[in-house]
Amino acid sequence: MVKVELLNSELAVEECYRAVASPEVGAIDMFIGTVRNSTKGKRVSHLFFEAYPQMAVAEMTKIADYALAEWQL
């Protein structure tokens, strides 16, 4: 079963890890980015990401479904 969702809150990394960890999975790779304090001489305090939620979830679900089928997870 694939679970894809967009959050407006901090991601619970350990919870995500537990959701996908199993003996059949050879590796779990996560990228966790941070905001640098400046870019091009200007102060950076936060980032804002925008998405069309229905499309984003639909596309991420397609990718997850493909991965599950391709590697029989």
Secondary structure, DSSP 4 states (H G I P E B T S, - for coil): -------SS---HHHHHHHH--TT------------SEETTEE---------HHHHHHHHHHHHHHHHHHTT-
